[in-house]
Amino acid sequence: MILALLTFTAILFSPSPAPPEAAGPGTPDGGQPQPAAANISCILGGALERLQSGHPLTITPGPMPGTAGSPAIPDENETSENITVPVPDYDDDELVRLVEENSVSLMLLSVQNTYALYAWDEKMAKESAETLRAFAMSLLKDSAALDVSGDRETLKTSFTLALESYQTAGEALQGNTPLNRTIVDTALEGNRRGSNHLCEAFGYLQSPVLEAPEEIVATTLSLPRLYAESASGEELALLQRYIYEDRSRANEISLILESARSTGLFHFVDGSGKVVLAEPGRMFLLVKVKVTNLAHKSESRVYTVRTPAPRDFTLRYRGTSYSPIALAPGTSLGEPYAAATLGRYEAKAGYIVFDVPEALTPDECSIQVSLGDGSPVWALGKTL
C-alpha cells in the first residue's frame, strides 16, 4: 500500500513532456525537470529502495538545490529602524547672550575706574572698583555654569579671562588702605588686561554689541568740585585770617592757615637717626596753623580760650577726606600743632600732617575746620 502511494505521488509531481511544437527558443528543454518537481524528486529519491531493504524512512531537511549560500530574504513586513544618536544640549546661545548683554557695562565700569585711578580720586576709585568687582564675580558664576560646544570654547575662555582680570582690579582697591603707587598700578593693570580679553571676546561674536544699558550710559565721569565751599560760599586763601568767638562769647580768636608743603620723608632729631619714609605713591602734606587769642570783649571774667584740636581739621581732595596723622615732637618737620589753652594775646603755631597720594596737588585741595558755630574753608591753592 505504501509503495503504491509513493509511486502515485512520484507520477503526480513528475513533469509533463511539452509538445515539440510548443517549445520555443525561450522555453526550457522539455526533458529537464522543473524546479518544483526536481525538489520533490530530490526528497523522494531512494525512498523505495530504503523501504524494500527494510530501513526506516527518515527524511533529513537539507538545502534545496540552487538555494545554498543564498542570502535570507527579509519579511516584507520588517522595516529597517533608524537609530538617532542623541545630540548634547549645549548652552552656546546662552553664552552669546551673556556676553552681548553685559560687555558694554563691564567696559564702561572699567573706564570709570581707570579714570578715577589716573585722577587719584580715592573715593570714586574705591566705589567704582567695588561695583566692577561684584559685577564681574556675578558674571563669572553665570558663565561657569554654562556647558558650551567646542565652537564656543574660545569665546568662553576670553570672556572668563576678562572677568577674572576685572575682579583682580576691583580686589586691589578693597579695604581701608589709602591709595599708593602699588595699589594703583595693580588696579590699572587688571583693567587693561580685562579690556584686552573683552575685545578678544567681541571678535568671536557674530554681531557687534551696539547698545548699553541706561544706568551705564548715565554714569558720570566728571570729577567732583576741586574743594568744598564754606557755609558762606567763600573759600579763604592761605594767610587769610578767620576771626570767631569762643563758646562764652567773651573772647575773639584768630585762626590762620599760613602755608602748605609736601615731603616724602622726615627724621627724628633726637640723635637716633630714625627716618620715616612715606609709602610708595604717598607723601606727607604739611600745613602750618596759627591760632591767637586776640582780646577780651565782654563783662565776663573768662580771659582764656581753647584752640581747635587737630581732629577738627579735615583735608578734602576730589571727594575724599583725610584726617591728620599723629606726629611726635622732635622731628625735622618742626613743632607739631596741638590743642592748647591760650591767655590774652597768646598764640599757638605748629604743623598738621596728612598722609596723602603723591599725585595730590594743592590747587585741588581744601581744609575745613570745625569750630562749632562755623566751619571755615581754606583753599590751599589760593594765596593773598
Order of alpha helices (4+ residues) and beta strands (2+ residues): alpha-alpha-alpha-alpha-alpha-alpha-alpha-alpha-beta-beta-beta-beta-beta-beta-beta-beta-beta-beta-beta-beta-beta
